Amino acid sequence: MFYKLSFDMDMIDEAVQDGRNIIYAESTNMDEIEHENVRKGFFDNIILSMQAINNWPNVEFYYNSKGFDLEEEYLLNVKRWPIVHIRVMEEFIKKEIIGLQFFPIKLIDAATNNVNTNYVVMYIKNFIDAFDMEKSKYRYNEKYDFYTFIPKETYLNRSICMRYDIFRCTRSVAAIYVSEKIKNIIEDNHWIGFAFYRQK
């Protein structure tokens, strides 16, 4: 079984009911970064690139502890990057999850200037032809070589996907897909911030 991974937005309301607010990294220095072949203002797209990432720059995210205080394992952030706590990274390495590279970020509290180095961005190196194109419904723009897949009418190719625990699809790179193994690791550790949507 495979799942689309995203941030658990429902937990925001649950945390508020408990009198706490989860950390939201509401801004970043990313738009000012110039990096190798990446133009200024476009560095956030590097996470979706299939090219190897070298010479990682200083990447900062900012939040305000006066409004947010609950440190989750999957960090909600303005760029929607897959940023995880180092305990997640350590467990994924221990469980031999293949196809990941982790890069450090600084999470800076705008109220105190304290720097939290407990988070890393999770770069998924596995870009695969994951969709069952015969079963899936989609629109294709030939001019731009761009696919638009219809929600709830997209199917994964089991024989291809079963070789990976985490991946992006080459025809639509934005989404992250994970295996039952990763879902179980996250749930067994009671980590917060992760939501899973079962895929056909």
C-alpha positions in Angstrom: 0.0 0.0 0.0 1.2 3.5 -0.8 0.2 6.9 0.5 0.5 10.5 -0.5 2.3 12.4 2.2 1.3 15.8 3.3 1.1 18.0 6.4 -1.7 17.2 8.8 -3.7 20.4 8.8 -6.3 18.9 11.2 -3.8 18.9 14.0 -3.7 22.7 13.9 -7.2 22.9 15.2 -6.5 20.1 17.7 -3.5 21.9 19.1 -5.4 25.2 19.4 -8.1 23.4 21.4 -5.3 22.2 23.7 -4.1 25.7 24.1 -1.0 25.4 21.9 -0.1 26.5 18.4 2.2 24.5 16.2 5.3 26.2 14.8 4.7 27.8 11.4 7.8 28.9 9.6 6.1 31.8 7.9 9.1 33.3 6.0 12.5 32.4 4.7 15.7 33.9 3.2 15.3 31.5 0.2 14.2 34.2 -2.3 17.6 35.9 -1.8 19.7 32.8 -2.5 21.7 32.5 -5.7 23.0 28.9 -6.1 25.0 27.5 -9.0 22.6 27.1 -11.9 19.6 28.4 -9.9 18.5 32.0 -10.5 17.8 34.3 -7.6 14.2 33.9 -6.5 13.9 30.3 -7.7 15.9 28.4 -5.1 12.7 26.9 -3.6 12.3 24.8 -6.8 15.6 23.0 -6.2 13.7 20.5 -4.0 11.8 19.3 -7.1 14.9 19.1 -9.3 16.2 15.7 -10.5 19.8 17.0 -10.6 22.2 16.3 -7.8 22.4 19.1 -5.2 25.9 20.2 -4.2 27.3 23.0 -2.0 24.2 23.5 0.1 23.8 27.2 1.1 22.7 28.7 4.3 18.9 28.3 4.3 16.9 30.0 7.0 13.2 29.9 8.0 11.6 32.2 10.5 8.8 32.0 13.0 7.7 33.9 16.1 7.6 32.0 19.4 5.0 34.5 20.7 2.5 32.9 18.4 3.8 29.4 17.9 5.4 27.0 20.4 4.6 23.4 19.6 7.6 21.7 17.9 6.3 19.1 15.5 8.3 16.4 13.6 7.0 17.6 10.2 7.5 21.4 10.1 4.8 23.5 8.5 6.5 26.1 6.4 5.6 28.8 3.8 7.4 26.9 1.0 5.7 23.6 1.7 9.1 21.9 1.8 9.4 18.4 3.4 11.2 19.6 6.5 11.6 17.0 9.3 13.0 16.9 12.8 16.5 15.3 13.1 14.9 12.4 15.1 13.0 11.5 11.9 16.2 11.7 9.8 18.0 9.5 12.3 15.3 6.9 12.4 15.0 6.8 8.6 18.7 6.2 8.3 18.5 3.5 11.0 15.7 1.8 9.2 17.7 2.0 5.9 15.2 4.1 3.9 16.9 4.5 0.6 16.8 7.5 -1.8 16.9 10.4 0.7 19.4 13.2 1.3 19.2 15.5 4.2 20.3 19.2 4.3 20.4 21.4 7.3 18.2 24.5 7.8 18.1 27.1 10.5 14.8 27.8 12.2 15.1 31.2 13.7 12.8 32.7 16.3 12.1 36.3 15.2 11.0 37.2 18.8 14.3 36.0 20.5 16.8 35.5 17.6 17.3 31.9 19.0 18.4 29.5 16.3 16.9 26.0 16.2 19.1 23.5 14.3 16.9 20.5 15.0 15.4 20.4 11.5 16.6 19.2 8.1 15.0 19.4 4.6 14.4 15.9 3.2 15.4 15.8 -0.5 13.8 12.8 -2.2 16.2 11.5 -4.9 13.8 8.9 -6.2 12.0 10.3 -9.2 10.2 7.4 -10.9 7.5 6.8 -13.6 5.0 5.9 -10.8 1.6 6.3 -12.4 -0.4 3.6 -14.2 -1.1 5.7 -17.3 -3.7 3.2 -18.6 -5.9 3.5 -15.5 -5.3 7.1 -14.6 -7.3 10.0 -16.0 -5.3 13.1 -16.9 -4.9 15.9 -19.4 -1.7 16.4 -21.3 -0.4 19.7 -22.7 1.9 18.7 -25.5 3.4 22.2 -26.0 4.7 22.3 -22.5 5.0 18.5 -21.9 2.8 19.0 -18.9 0.4 16.5 -17.2 -2.6 17.4 -15.1 -3.9 14.3 -13.2 -7.5 14.2 -12.1 -7.9 13.9 -8.3 -9.2 10.5 -7.1 -8.7 9.1 -10.7 -5.0 8.6 -10.5 -3.5 5.1 -10.1 0.0 4.1 -9.1 1.8 1.3 -10.9 2.3 -1.3 -8.2 5.2 -3.2 -9.9 7.3 -0.1 -10.2 6.4 1.6 -6.9 7.0 -1.5 -4.7 10.8 -1.1 -5.2 10.7 2.2 -3.3 9.7 3.4 0.2 9.6 7.1 -0.8 9.4 8.8 -4.2 8.1 11.5 -6.5 6.6 10.9 -9.9 8.5 12.2 -12.9 5.2 13.2 -14.6 4.0 15.3 -11.7 6.8 16.0 -9.2 5.1 18.0 -6.5 3.6 15.2 -4.5 5.5 12.8 -2.2 4.5 9.2 -2.0 5.5 6.8 0.8 5.2 3.1 1.5 3.4 1.3 4.4 6.9 0.9 6.0 7.4 4.7 6.3 3.8 5.2 7.5 4.4 2.6 10.2 7.7 4.1 11.3 6.0 7.5 11.7 2.9 6.2 13.5 4.9 3.8 15.8 7.0 6.8 17.0 3.9 9.0 17.5 5.4 11.8 15.4 3.1 14.7 14.7 2.6 16.8 11.5 2.3 13.9 9.0 -0.9 13.0 7.1 -1.3 10.0 4.8 -3.8 9.6 2.0 -4.2 6.1 0.6 -3.6 5.8 -3.1 -5.2 3.5 -5.7 
